[in-house]
């Protein structure tokens, strides 16, 4: 499942660019921070784990037996807790994660750097 997400991560970032065209113009007017390869690696790993969590919970949200407001609320709470745990384990703050998401959405060079990091992660021995 991780490989599928890592491949999709680059596509998601590219889709975000399409939605953030006004942000691209803004980014050209101001300095976009450069993200280190280490941080991009942490981001890619955390993103893949978060996507897996969202996939798992998506199935739970969709089950007919889980459609009560109370249960849906409990599932959302558990999902947020698991994502928060991933963020903590990754060493990235939510602000750093959000900043990297923004940077890769507006800076093609950083997006390419992320794609390279993802490729390295995919080919690394496990």
N, CA, C and O of each residue as an XYZ file, in Angstrom:
504
protein
N       0.838     -1.186      0.000
C       0.000      0.000      0.000
C       0.881      1.247      0.000
O       0.517      2.269     -0.580
N       2.047      1.158      0.655
C       2.929      2.313      0.758
C       3.428      2.753     -0.617
O       3.480      3.947     -0.911
N       3.796      1.780     -1.461
C       4.291      2.122     -2.794
C       3.232      2.854     -3.601
O       3.533      3.823     -4.298
N       1.997      2.393     -3.506
C       0.922      3.041     -4.252
C       0.788      4.486     -3.810
O       0.602      5.377     -4.638
N       0.881      4.719     -2.517
C       0.739      6.085     -2.041
C       1.935      6.938     -2.429
O       1.774      8.083     -2.850
N       3.133      6.386     -2.290
C       4.315      7.163     -2.635
C       4.262      7.601     -4.095
O       4.662      8.717     -4.423
N       3.773      6.731     -4.966
C       3.625      7.119     -6.365
C       2.550      8.189     -6.492
O       2.695      9.138     -7.262
N       1.486      8.033     -5.741
C       0.388      8.983     -5.797
C       0.718     10.313     -5.161
O       0.103     11.326     -5.491
N       1.681     10.328     -4.249
C       2.040     11.565     -3.556
C       2.445     12.647     -4.539
O       2.034     13.800     -4.412
N       3.246     12.274     -5.512
C       3.683     13.250     -6.502
C       2.485     13.720     -7.317
O       2.371     14.908     -7.620
N       1.600     12.810     -7.672
C       0.412     13.197     -8.432
C      -0.485     14.123     -7.625
O      -1.055     15.071     -8.167
N      -0.610     13.851     -6.336
C      -1.422     14.708     -5.469
C      -0.820     16.106     -5.421
O      -1.531     17.105     -5.528
N       0.485     16.161     -5.259
C       1.147     17.466     -5.210
C       0.915     18.235     -6.507
O       0.706     19.448     -6.494
N       0.956     17.514     -7.626
C       0.722     18.173     -8.907
C      -0.721     18.650     -9.020
O      -0.986     19.708     -9.591
N      -1.658     17.867     -8.473
C      -3.061     18.286     -8.497
C      -3.271     19.518     -7.634
O      -4.045     20.410     -7.983
N      -2.575     19.560     -6.505
C      -2.688     20.713     -5.617
C      -2.230     21.973     -6.341
O      -2.795     23.049     -6.149
N      -1.209     21.830     -7.171
C      -0.716     22.976     -7.934
C      -1.823     23.532     -8.807
O      -1.988     24.748     -8.909
N      -2.576     22.654     -9.432
C      -3.676     23.101    -10.276
C      -4.703     23.887     -9.505
O      -5.310     24.814    -10.043
N      -4.910     23.532     -8.244
C      -5.883     24.240     -7.412
C      -5.282     25.497     -6.807
O      -6.015     26.362     -6.328
N      -3.965     25.609     -6.823
C      -3.304     26.713     -6.129
C      -2.656     27.695     -7.085
O      -1.657     28.323     -6.734
N      -3.186     27.840     -8.260
C      -2.561     28.756     -9.216
C      -2.401     30.169     -8.684
O      -1.357     30.777     -8.920
N      -3.391     30.731     -7.969
C      -3.136     32.047     -7.388
C      -1.953     32.028     -6.427
O      -1.213     33.007     -6.330
N      -1.773     30.920     -5.720
C      -0.641     30.782     -4.813
C       0.682     30.781     -5.544
O       1.686     31.250     -5.008
N       0.701     30.259     -6.765
C       1.922     30.246     -7.558
C       2.348     31.675     -7.859
O       3.526     32.011     -7.743
N       1.404     32.507     -8.240
C       1.717     33.906     -8.517
C       2.257     34.588     -7.263
O       3.208     35.367     -7.328
N       1.645     34.287     -6.129
C       2.129     34.857     -4.870
C       3.538     34.367     -4.571
O       4.394     35.140     -4.142
N       3.774     33.082     -4.800
C       5.079     32.509     -4.492
C       6.172     33.170     -5.318
O       7.298     33.320     -4.844
N       5.860     33.563     -6.536
C       6.845     34.214     -7.378
C       7.200     35.593     -6.842
O       8.291     36.099     -7.104
N       6.294     36.201     -6.098
C       6.531     37.530     -5.558
C       7.278     37.491     -4.232
O       7.834     38.502     -3.805
N       7.295     36.344     -3.583
C       7.977     36.240     -2.298
C       8.895     35.030     -2.315
O       8.754     34.139     -3.152
N       9.820     35.009     -1.399
C      10.768     33.906     -1.343
C      10.077     32.656     -0.793
O       9.435     32.690      0.256
N      10.224     31.574     -1.518
C       9.683     30.296     -1.069
C      10.803     29.578     -0.333
O      11.890     29.405     -0.885
N      10.558     29.157      0.902
C      11.622     28.485      1.658
C      12.041     27.183      0.976
O      11.215     26.470      0.406
N      13.307     26.896      1.044
C      13.821     25.647      0.498
C      13.761     24.585      1.591
O      14.174     24.818      2.726
N      13.247     23.436      1.233
C      13.077     22.344      2.185
C      14.232     21.369      2.001
O      14.541     20.971      0.878
N      14.864     20.987      3.095
C      15.997     20.069      3.011
C      15.524     18.683      2.575
O      14.356     18.330      2.737
N      16.447     17.914      2.022
C      16.126     16.549      1.598
C      15.673     15.716      2.801
O      14.782     14.872      2.691
N      16.302     15.971      3.944
C      15.911     15.247      5.166
C      14.440     15.519      5.517
O      13.682     14.592      5.802
N      14.050     16.790      5.494
C      12.659     17.154      5.805
C      11.702     16.596      4.763
O      10.604     16.153      5.102
N      12.112     16.613      3.482
C      11.264     16.041      2.441
C      11.078     14.544      2.671
O      10.000     14.003      2.427
N      12.124     13.883      3.139
C      12.019     12.456      3.455
C      11.059     12.201      4.597
O      10.242     11.281      4.539
N      11.158     13.017      5.636
C      10.232     12.890      6.770
C       8.800     13.139      6.308
O       7.870     12.435      6.702
N       8.646     14.156      5.462
C       7.329     14.503      4.932
C       6.752     13.360      4.097
O       5.584     13.004      4.253
N       7.562     12.791      3.219
C       7.089     11.699      2.360
C       6.661     10.503      3.194
O       5.620      9.901      2.931
N       7.455     10.157      4.193
C       7.122      9.022      5.051
C       5.851      9.294      5.835
O       4.962      8.445      5.898
N       5.763     10.474      6.435
C       4.570     10.827      7.215
C       3.342     10.874      6.316
O       2.274     10.398      6.702
N       3.481     11.438      5.132
C       2.352     11.519      4.205
C       1.843     10.136      3.825
O       0.635      9.908      3.758
N       2.762      9.219      3.578
C       2.367      7.853      3.211
C       1.628      7.182      4.365
O       0.614      6.516      4.157
N       2.133      7.358      5.565
C       1.473      6.751      6.730
C       0.106      7.384      6.971
O      -0.846      6.683      7.315
N      -0.001      8.689      6.798
C      -1.283      9.382      6.975
C      -2.279      8.919      5.925
O      -3.458      8.731      6.227
N      -1.816      8.735      4.699
C      -2.714      8.240      3.643
C      -3.229      6.845      3.982
O      -4.402      6.543      3.767
N      -2.348      5.995      4.513
C      -2.778      4.655      4.919
C      -3.839      4.729      6.016
O      -4.829      3.999      5.980
N      -3.628      5.611      6.982
C      -4.607      5.787      8.064
C      -5.933      6.255      7.486
O      -6.987      5.727      7.841
N      -5.890      7.229      6.612
C      -7.130      7.739      6.011
C      -7.834      6.650      5.213
O      -9.061      6.555      5.245
N      -7.068      5.826      4.495
C      -7.671      4.716      3.749
C      -8.376      3.742      4.688
O      -9.502      3.318      4.428
N      -7.702      3.394      5.780
C      -8.289      2.465      6.748
C      -9.577      3.036      7.341
O     -10.586      2.339      7.440
N      -9.532      4.288      7.727
C     -10.703      4.892      8.344
C     -11.814      5.142      7.332
O     -12.992      5.097      7.686
N     -11.459      5.401      6.093
C     -12.470      5.606      5.068
C     -13.391      4.390      4.990
O     -14.610      4.525      4.883
N     -12.796      3.213      5.043
C     -13.598      1.982      5.011
C     -14.509      1.900      6.229
O     -15.661      1.481      6.118
N     -14.002      2.293      7.375
C     -14.817      2.260      8.594
C     -15.956      3.285      8.528
O     -17.081      3.000      8.939
N     -15.655      4.469      8.011
C     -16.696      5.497      7.878
C     -17.813      5.034      6.946
O     -18.975      5.391      7.139
N     -17.463      4.247      5.948
C     -18.429      3.841      4.930
C     -19.338      2.689      5.362
O     -20.395      2.483      4.766
N     -18.946      1.946      6.378
C     -19.759      0.803      6.808
C     -21.120      1.273      7.316
O     -21.219      2.213      8.104
N     -22.152      0.604      6.852
C     -23.525      0.959      7.233
C     -23.702      0.957      8.741
O     -24.357      1.844      9.288
N     -23.130     -0.020      9.414
C     -23.284     -0.132     10.869
C     -22.626      1.034     11.607
O     -22.930      1.271     12.776
N     -21.741      1.752     10.949
C     -21.003      2.846     11.590
C     -21.559      4.222     11.245
O     -20.875      5.223     11.456
N     -22.752      4.299     10.733
C     -23.295      5.562     10.228
C     -23.933      6.457     11.289
O     -24.429      7.532     10.951
N     -23.937      6.058     12.538
C     -24.521      6.932     13.551
C     -23.602      8.132     13.786
O     -22.383      8.022     13.651
N     -24.180      9.256     14.131
C     -23.387     10.463     14.382
C     -22.358     10.222     15.477
O     -21.214     10.665     15.379
N     -22.778      9.518     16.516
C     -21.886      9.264     17.646
C     -20.677      8.426     17.207
O     -19.539      8.741     17.555
N     -20.931      7.372     16.451
C     -19.840      6.506     16.024
C     -18.939      7.219     15.020
O     -17.718      7.072     15.076
N     -19.518      7.979     14.113
C     -18.725      8.743     13.145
C     -17.814      9.734     13.875
O     -16.653      9.914     13.507
N     -18.354     10.365     14.905
C     -17.568     11.306     15.697
C     -16.406     10.586     16.383
O     -15.287     11.098     16.418
N     -16.673      9.417     16.918
C     -15.623      8.628     17.573
C     -14.551      8.212     16.565
O     -13.358      8.263     16.864
N     -14.979      7.800     15.374
C     -14.012      7.428     14.342
C     -13.137      8.617     13.947
O     -11.927      8.467     13.782
N     -13.745      9.804     13.793
C     -12.962     10.999     13.448
C     -11.940     11.304     14.538
O     -10.802     11.672     14.247
N     -12.352     11.148     15.790
C     -11.446     11.394     16.912
C     -10.265     10.420     16.869
O      -9.116     10.828     17.039
N     -10.549      9.135     16.642
C      -9.483      8.138     16.574
C      -8.550      8.418     15.398
O      -7.333      8.271     15.513
N      -9.123      8.819     14.275
C      -8.308      9.131     13.101
C      -7.377     10.306     13.400
O      -6.187     10.247     13.090
N      -7.906     11.358     13.993
C      -7.070     12.523     14.352
C      -5.953     12.115     15.304
O      -4.821     12.582     15.174
N      -6.269     11.242     16.264
C      -5.257     10.791     17.227
C      -4.149     10.009     16.532
O      -2.971     10.205     16.832
N      -4.513      9.128     15.609
C      -3.501      8.344     14.896
C      -2.639      9.236     14.009
O      -1.428      9.035     13.908
N      -3.260     10.215     13.372
C      -2.498     11.143     12.533
C      -1.572     11.987     13.401
O      -0.428     12.236     13.023
N      -2.050     12.426     14.555
C      -1.208     13.203     15.475
C      -0.008     12.374     15.934
O       1.097     12.900     16.075
N      -0.225     11.086     16.164
C       0.866     10.201     16.571
C       1.908     10.099     15.456
O       3.109     10.145     15.724
N       1.456      9.962     14.215
C       2.383      9.915     13.071
C       3.181     11.210     13.002
O       4.395     11.185     12.801
N       2.508     12.332     13.166
C       3.197     13.619     13.108
C       4.269     13.693     14.200
O       5.391     14.133     13.948
N       3.919     13.266     15.394
C       4.872     13.297     16.503
C       6.067     12.392     16.209
O       7.216     12.782     16.415
N       5.786     11.187     15.728
C       6.857     10.241     15.430
C       7.735     10.709     14.278
O       8.919     10.376     14.225
N       7.169     11.474     13.360
C       7.934     11.942     12.205
C       8.934     13.024     12.582
O       9.924     13.237     11.883
N       8.671     13.698     13.680
C       9.533     14.806     14.069
C       9.149     16.124     13.414
O       9.820     17.139     13.601
N       8.067     16.103     12.647
C       7.573     17.328     12.021
C       6.416     17.888     12.828
O       5.577     17.142     13.332
N       6.380     19.195     12.945
C       5.205     19.812     13.552
C       4.128     19.930     12.485
O       4.411     19.807     11.293
N       2.905     20.166     12.908
C       1.826     20.361     11.934
C       2.128     21.569     11.052
O       1.841     21.559      9.855
N       2.708     22.608     11.649
C       3.049     23.810     10.877
C       4.102     23.494      9.809
O       3.990     23.967      8.678
N       5.124     22.698     10.156
C       6.140     22.322      9.177
C       5.533     21.480      8.055
O       5.833     21.686      6.879
N       4.683     20.534      8.432
C       4.029     19.671      7.452
C       3.197     20.504      6.486
O       3.256     20.308      5.272
N       2.421     21.436      7.037
C       1.589     22.310      6.204
C       2.446     23.196      5.301
O       2.101     23.423      4.141
N       3.563     23.696      5.835
C       4.445     24.542      5.031
C       5.037     23.744      3.866
O       5.097     24.239      2.740
N       5.472     22.511      4.134
C       6.034     21.686      3.064
C       4.971     21.401      2.014
O       5.252     21.439      0.816
N       3.750     21.115      2.460
C       2.650     20.891      1.519
C       2.477     22.107      0.620
O       2.309     21.974     -0.592
N       2.518     23.287      1.216
C       2.364     24.514      0.432
C       3.536     24.703     -0.523
O       3.338     25.015     -1.697
N       4.745     24.516     -0.029
C       5.936     24.735     -0.857
C       5.913     23.808     -2.065
O       6.173     24.257     -3.182
N       5.610     22.529     -1.874
C       5.614     21.628     -3.032
C       4.458     21.917     -3.985
O       4.483     21.515     -5.148
N       3.450     22.616     -3.478
C       2.333     22.957     -4.361
C       2.626     24.183     -5.222
O       1.974     24.385     -6.247
N       3.593     24.999     -4.823
C       3.867     26.228     -5.572
C       5.256     26.280     -6.202
O       5.531     27.156     -7.023
N       6.128     25.354     -5.827
C       7.511     25.407     -6.305
C       7.855     24.121     -7.063
O       8.076     23.081     -6.444
N       7.902     24.185     -8.381
C       8.186     22.985     -9.169
C       9.517     22.310     -8.804
O       9.619     21.084     -8.845
N      10.518     23.094     -8.453
C      11.821     22.509     -8.082
C      11.697     21.686     -6.809
O      12.262     20.596     -6.713
N      10.966     22.198     -5.841
C      10.772     21.455     -4.599
C       9.899     20.217     -4.840
O      10.111     19.174     -4.221
N       8.936     20.338     -5.725
C       8.087     19.196     -6.077
C       8.934     18.106     -6.722
O       8.764     16.925     -6.420
N       9.847     18.501     -7.610
C      10.755     17.543     -8.237
C      11.680     16.909     -7.200
O      11.964     15.712     -7.261
N      12.148     17.719     -6.248
C      13.005     17.189     -5.182
C      12.248     16.154     -4.353
O      12.808     15.129     -3.966
N      10.965     16.430     -4.084
C      10.149     15.463     -3.349
C      10.004     14.177     -4.162
O      10.094     13.082     -3.607
N       9.781     14.299     -5.459
C       9.645     13.123     -6.322
C      10.924     12.278     -6.267
O      10.852     11.049     -6.246
N      12.078     12.924     -6.245
C      13.346     12.203     -6.145
C      13.458     11.477     -4.807
O      13.902     10.330     -4.755
N      13.059     12.136     -3.738
C      13.105     11.517     -2.415
C      12.175     10.302     -2.373
O      12.536      9.255     -1.835
N      10.995     10.449     -2.936
C      10.033      9.342     -2.970
C      10.623      8.172     -3.754
O      10.499      7.020     -3.338
N      11.260      8.461     -4.876
C      11.882      7.402     -5.673
C      12.977      6.693     -4.878
O      13.087      5.468     -4.932
N      13.782      7.452     -4.143
C      14.846      6.855     -3.304
C      14.211      5.955     -2.247
O      14.699      4.855     -1.991
N      13.129      6.421     -1.638
C      12.461      5.620     -0.607
C      11.903      4.334     -1.182
O      11.978      3.279     -0.551
N      11.337      4.420     -2.390
C      10.764      3.225     -3.012
C      11.831      2.200     -3.340
O      11.585      0.998     -3.237
N      13.013      2.653     -3.734
C      14.053      1.728     -4.146
C      14.961      1.304     -2.993
O      15.807      0.427     -3.171
N      14.804      1.899     -1.837
C      15.647      1.554     -0.682
C      15.285      0.155     -0.178
O      14.113     -0.219     -0.155
N      16.295     -0.607      0.223
C      15.995     -1.934      0.778
C      15.204     -1.818      2.075
O      15.373     -0.868      2.840
N      14.371     -2.762      2.300
C      13.516     -2.731      3.508
C      14.069     -3.619      4.584
O      13.486     -3.718      5.664
